[in-house]
């Protein structure tokens, strides 16, 4: 796939994780985790990749690996706010129209899945695109840490999101979909989103994407084959090391 000149991938990374402090620099197969994520994003071949961080040691690790890092404020409430600050530093002339937010704790994410996140934005009515995978393990259907997306099916691997929830939904027979927290935004949609106040359902479910839905923004979903490992605990870190060893 040829790189596009209107796509920018941004990777937010902060050191102040409560469950796994300093995790962006945790060694996985000989590289800091943030560099593993950087490599997956580069392999997607969508466009330039930039890490947005609040820590000089993370920026140094990225620079040493041949990547580009941008320093951002330490007080951002979310990764979305961090990448918006970075976007305006990296691309002040607004050449990038599509912004892909790849979380900095997804070292096993598939480059093909990163690329797949852009597909719904071929429809100009879509503001934000994201990913999900069908839940296969019965215990995940009721696990509140597994966020589900409820949507209308627009194609074999394409949903229009109606709701995101920690509950088991929708009720009844049929597949449930595990939401993957990787987003592709139209630039104007990202700017609108970060300027919105937190919404009631967002605060109740503790799911930031509900702010966009409550504001009437459209989110579409590409269904992919599996959920990448998010590294939040020491156990996750050991699993990631085994996967990428």
N, C-alpha and C positions, 0 to 999 in steps of 0.2 A: 504494500500500500504506500503510495506517495504521500509525503507530508503535505499538509495544507497550510497556507499562509494565514488563515483566519482562525486557527485553533491554538490554544495555549493550555498546557497541562500544569496545574499548580498542586503542590503537595504540602499541606500544612503539617508542621512538626513542632511540638513543644516538649520540653524536658520535664515539666511538672506533673507527670502522671502519678495519681495517688496509689494505684495498685502495683505499678511497675516503674518506679522513678528512673529517669535517664534512659528509657527504653529506645529512643531513636538511635542511640549509640551502642546498643546491645549487639554483640558479635553473633552473626548468623553466617555460617559457612565462610568465615574469613573476611566478611564485610560488615560494617555497621548496618543495622536494620534499615535506616533511612536510605542508604545506598542501594540495598536490595530493592526497595520500592522504586527508587530512581531508575534502576536498570529495567524493571518491568514496564515502567511508563515510557522509557526511551524505546523499548522493543515494540511498543504499540505503534510507533511511527506515525503519530497523528500530527505532531508539531513540537515546538520547543517545550522543554520541561524545566520548571523552576521550583525549588524548595523554598517555602515561606516559613521562617523560624524566628523564635525569640531568643535564641541561644547561640553565642559565638562558637561554641565547640561543635554544634551541629553544622553550622555554616562552614567551618573549617574542614570537617569530615567530607562534606559534599564537594567543596573546592578541591580537596586532595584527590577525590575520585574523578575529577574532570567535569563535574556538574556545576550548576549555577545555583546559588542560594541568595535569598534576599532577607535582610533583617527587618522584622516587624515589631510592633509594640507588644509588651508582655501582658497587657490587660484585656485582650480580646476574649469575649465570652464564648466564642465558638470558632471552629475551623473556617466556616463560611466568612466570618468577619475578617479573619486573618488573610484569606486568599484575596478578598476584595481590596484590602490595603496593598497587598503585593501586586495585584493586577495593575493598579494605578501607578505603581513605581516602575514596573517592568514595561508597561505598554501605555504610556501617557497619551499617545496619539490614537488610541482605541482601534488599532488594526485588528486585534483579535476579537472576533464576534462570538466565538463559542469557547467556553471555559470549562475544562474538565477538572473536577476536584477529586484527587485520589488520596485517600487517607494514608498518613505516614506509618500506620501500623498494619499494613496489608502486604507483607513481603512475598506471599505466595499468590498474589492476584495474577490472573492470566492476562497477558498483553492483548489477546483477542477479545477478552471481556471488556477491557478498558475501551477498545475501539468500538465494541458493540454498544456502549453507552450513548454514542452519538446518533445511532440510527433513528430514534424517534424525532430528532430535531430536523429531519428532512421535511416534516410537516410544519409549516410556519405557525400553526395554531398552538404548538407545544412550547411551553416556557422552559420546562426543566425535564431532563430525562435521567433515569436511574436504572438499577438492575435488581433482579430477584431470581431465585432458583426454587424449584418445587421442593417442598419439605418431604423427605423420605423417612426420617426416623420418627416413630410415633410419639416419643417423649418430647420432641420439639414442637409439636402442635399445641401443647399447653404451657410451654416454657415462656415466661414473660420476658426473658432476655433474648428470645428469638422474635424479632419484630416481623409482623405479617403485613403484607400489602393486599388490600382488597380492591379488585379492579374489574372493569369491563373488558372482555377479550375483543381485541381489534384484529388479531391475526394469530397464527400458531405460536408465536413467541413475542407477542406484543399486547400489553394491557394499558388501558387508561386508568390511572390510579383514582379511586374514589375515597380511600381512607387507608391510614396506616395505624396499626394497633399492636399492643403487647398481649392482647387477649387472643383466644383461639377463634379466628373468624376467616371467612363467613361460616355460619352454622350449616350443618347438613353434609351430605355426601359430596365428594369432589376434592380436588387438590387444594392445598394451602401453599402460599408462596412466602419464602423467607426473603425479606428485604435486605439488600446489600447496600451499605452506605457509601456508594460512589455516585457522584452526580455530574451531569453535564448541563451547563446553563447557557442560555443566551445571555450576552453581556448585560443587556437591559434588565433581564429577569433577575440576575444576581444583584444588580444595583438596587432594584426595587425590594428584593427579599431582605437584604441586610438593613434597609431603612424601616422595615415594618417592625412594630413592637411585638413582643411575644404574645401569642394568642392563647385563649382559654384552653383549647384542646391540646395545644402544644405543651402547656404547663401541666395539664392533668396527666397526659400520657408520657411526658418527658421525651417528646419526639419533635425535633425542630422542623421537619418537613411539613407537619400539619399547619404551621404558620402560613405556608404558601397556599395550601388547599383552602384554608379558611379565608384567605384574601382573594379567592377566585382564580388563582393561577393554575395552569394545567400541568400536571406531571404525568408523563408516560413512562412505561417500564418495558425494558427488554428482558426476556426470560433467557437465562444462561444455564449451563449444565451443572454448576456446583457453586458453593459459597466459599470464597477465599477465607483463610484463617486470619482472624483479627487477633493480634497479640496484645492481651491485656493483663496477663498474669505470668508468673514464672513457669507454670505448666504449659501455657501457650507458647512461650519462648522455646522451651525444650522441644515441643512438637514441630515448630517451624524449623528449628535446627536440624531435626531428623529429616524433614521433608526436603530441605535444600542442601543437605550434606552431600 
